[in-house]
Amino acid sequence: MKAIEGIAARQEAFCEAPYTRLKLTEIDEELGANRVVSDWETASRIEQLPQSRFATPATTERTVFEGGDMRGTTYKRCGCRNPETGEKYPAGKCPKLVNRDHGAWWARYDAPAGSSGRRRQPTVGPFKTKKAAQQALTEELAKFEIHGRQLDRSLKTGAYLETIWLPAKKESLSTSTFADYTEIVQLYLVPGLGHLKLVDLRDKHVIGLYEAIMQINRPLPDGTKPSEMLRRLLEVRAYSTRHLKVGEAPRRKQTKPISPTRVRKIHAVLLSALNWAVKSKRLRENPIAHVETPRVRGRRAKPLVWTSERVQRWQETGKVPGPVMVWTPAQTGAFLDFIADERLYALFHLVAFRGLRRAEVAGLAWADTDLQGAGTLTVRETRPGSESQADEYDDTKSEAGERTVALDEATISVLLDWRAIQERERSAAGPEVWVDSGRVFTREDGARLRPQWISTRFEDLIKKYGLVQDKHFIEGWAIDRIARHHRISVRTVQVATGGEPLPPIRFHDLRHGAATLALLGNVNMKVISETLGHARHSFTADTYTSVLPEVSRAAAEAVAAVVPRRTRQSTPGAANVISLADRRNRRGQHAG
């Protein structure tokens, strides 16, 4: 230990100058640059104090870590006031602090500058002993550094997500996935957690966020007010643009409760963001690594067919049996006949028979079709659903999603007719108006279709079918009057009035219907899986094998035919019923 030899001489100098500061520095060559520097301060006339005070008069201590600029100080302070000025003594300036039992120990350290660029010196304390203050200081300084890199304690969670993590992830995510991540960050993570410092984020904050999300669009218990977290989440949710009637209160655009499945997706996004923060040395550990998300009840929904019994029950109660419903072949045919005059009939026809996804059919390009040659189309691009990416296209959902789909003669004919219609629209619009997007299905001016518009139009057509039937069978309207009222042809009205009820399905359920139609046609399961773009054949088999009654009935008959049975002359039932008296008689005969 060097510099110890001159301590006595320096203490003498300290006593002669009452306002001077003495630095005692201990340097251990084996510890390298790590060192402890102690500052001794005193008040006037300190030479009059007992000499024993100089053994432990330190009121401040600074610790410097190797490889960084972080500095911290421990010091004593109290609440005493200067009798002359009436103001509190500055930290370490009270003359009574030389007494061991007076005041408390605190720690102060230099933190990274905030957004304003001003110096920041947070404090921690109070502590009863200097040792406790030093330990707390060491822990605080350690929070700022990971492997020699300083942690930015001023970085808010919202700023990290929006300005650091999302831009860094943009190139590695598909356009639609990035749009979904952005929506989750803006609707849930920033309103709920954005005000917290990233280094202060804890699992309890995230658990509270998930609880508040599950309360959105759900009634609260009587007398319960929305929490502050829930209020922040509701403030950022958009209101419906629907025209309000006189006295009608505005409603949110989304009125359905948030499902546990969506919460799991939100958790996955946040977990990924915080894992990235750990990798980029912005956090020491992921605070939500062990947070559990709300339980998703039930198994993955499988398609249910709209049998006559389910249709009847739906007409009576208005309730749909399941989230994924599939039309029978007859119902699919009735719908396609009803919309035969629809401008985009070819789009719905293609999805109903070949099972393209919504984003795939919206992004389909004429350059990827071979109608007059091989009779195929190639799915390579998808149209993202976000308006913010209106001029961009994604890759397919998976590697298996990029595929070539064979077309039947009827579908080829429908697409060729649609191409002729589109060419006439191009000529009518002229080069100044026409948007040459190169897509198969477009608006009247050639612009791209929004995927959500396709779903909305599909739902409107199903509703129109039901309205036509209601006008005719319930209100007694004539066919001509219905045609004029809905601005449709008489033939279209006759299709609806002469057909069976058409229960509701989603646009995506047309894809499920295409799979079940292929099963009815005895198409190989592997071929069906490749046509739909599934990554695993087992997924296709598990999802669709038992959908249609016709397929299930054929499977049941095939199993029954395997087991040989003796032909029975009479039907089983009454002949096999044994009365209680007969059973007693038989037991008596057996005992005798």
Buried (B, 14 or more C-beta within 10 A) or exposed (E): EEEEEEEEEEBEEBBEEEEBEBEBEEBEEEEEEEBBBBBBBBBEEBEEBEEEEBEEBBBBBBBBBEEEEBBBBBBBBBEBEEEEEEEBBEBBBBBEBBEEEEBBBBBBBBBBEEEEEEEEEEBBBBBEEBEBBBBBBBEBBEBBBBEEEBBBBBBBBBBBBBEBBBEEBEEEBBBBBBBBBBEBBBBBBBBBBBEBBBBEBEBEBBBBBBBBBBBBEEEEEEEEEBBEBBEBBBEEEEEEEEEEEEEEEEEEEEEEBBBBEBBBBBBEBBBBBBBBBBEBBBBBEBBBEEBEBBEEEEEEEBBBBBEEEBBEBBEEEEEBBEEBBBBBEEBBBBBBBBBEEBBBBBBBBBBBBBBBBBBBBBBBBBEBBBBEEEBBBBBBBBBBBBEEBEEBBBBBBEEBBBBBBEBEEEBBEBBEEBBEEBEEBBEEBEEEEBBEBEBBBBBEBBBBBBBBEBBEBBBEBBEBBBBBBEBBEEEEBEBEBBBEEBEBEEEBBBBBBEBEBBBBBBBBBBBBBBBBBBBBEEEEBEEBBBBBBBEEBEEBBEBBBBBBEBBEEBEEEEEEEEEEEEEEEEEEEEEEEEEEEEEEEEEEEEEE
